[in-house]
Amino acid sequence: MTVLEATKKYFDDLKGGCNNLIDCQSLYKSIGAGNDLFILDIRKKDDFVKNYIEGSVHCEWKDVFEFIEEDILPKDKKIIVVCYTGQTAGQTVAILKLLGYDACSLMGGMANGWMKDSMPFKSTCNT
């Protein structure tokens, strides 16, 4: 598929009601159901270690291309992109969709979504 065809598909999907978002409750249920997801957290490492969704893989936004280039992102799993508020994740999802990945972003990100909804999180720091 050419970039132009992938772009057309992206916008056709939007017109058809696909907003490329997943809300916190749906993601939590999907994780609990054992669905095979790839959760990509693109926040800064210092923030990631303070609170992250269990099972998340960390890669700062500026390094996502390396994950693409090194074929780390799976083509056979739904990728959930997590950032602070959802904006940068949305940009990342658009790029991933154009490249043929099945991706969506966490609505509200960690700050305005996951943490605001008091969802469970992991931490690797001692603070």
N, C-alpha and C positions, 0 to 999 in steps of 0.2 A: 504494500500500500504506500502510495506517495505521501509526502507531507501534506499536500493540498487535499488529498482524499481523506487522510486522517483528521485534518482540521475540519473538513465538512462533516464527517461523522461525529466529531466532538460537538459541534454546534447543533447538528440534527438531534443528537441525544439530549442536549439541553432543551431544545424546543419540545421534545417528547416527554419532558418532565424529569429527566435524570439530572439531579443537581450535584452529583458527585460528593455528597455529604453523608456522614453517618452520625447519628446522635449518640450521646454517652450511654444511655440505657440499652440501645440496640447493640452497640459494640460490647458492652459488658455481658449481655445475654449471649452474644455470639462467641465470646471467649469462654464463657461458662459451659456452652454447648459443645465445646471442643472443636469448633470450626477452625480449619487450617488457614490462619491469617498470617500476614507478615506486617507487623506494626513498626513503622519507621518513624522514629522521633528525631526531628531535625533541629531541635533547640541547641543552644550552647551547652557544652559538656557540664559546666558548673551548675547549670539549672537542671539538666537531666538527672544528675546524681542525687539531687534533692528530692525529686518526685517524678516517677515515671510509671507507666502502665506495665504491669508484669508481662514479661515476654518481649518487650520492645527492643528493637535494635537501634542503637544510636549512630547517627551520622549527621554532622552539622550541615545545614542547608548549602553552604558554599562547597561542600564536598560530595554532594549527591551525584554529580557527574561521574566521579570516580566509582561509585557504586554501580552506576549504569555501565560504564566502560569495562569494569572488572566482572560484570555479569553476576553481581551479588544479589540484585533484586530478582525475585522469582517471577517468571512469566505465567506460572501455573497456580498462583495463589492471589487472593485479594490483598492488595497493599493498602493499609490504612496509614495515612501520613498525619503526623501530629506535630504541631508547632505551639506557639504561645497562645494565639487567638484565632487561628484558622486561616489568616490571610496568606502567609507564606506557604502553608500547606496547600492551599488552593492553587497557587502558582505552580507548585511542584507537581500536583496532581495533573494539571493541564499538560505539562511537559510529558509526564509519564504516559498519559492517555494517548498523546500524539505518537509516542514511541511504541504503542501497542500493549501497555500494561493495563491490568484491571486495577484501578486505584480510586480511592476517595479520601477525603480529609475528615478529620474529627471536627464536628461542628463546635465552634467556640474554642477549639484547642484545649490546652491544659488549663490556662488561666480562666477563661470565660465559659468553659465547658466542664471538663473532668473534675477539676478542683472545686469549682463553684457548686457543682452537683454533689459534692462530698463522696465521690467515687473512690474506691480503694486504690492505693498506690504503693509502690516500693520506693525505698531510699537506700543509697549506698554510702551516704555521708553520716558523720557522727554528730551532727548539729541538731 
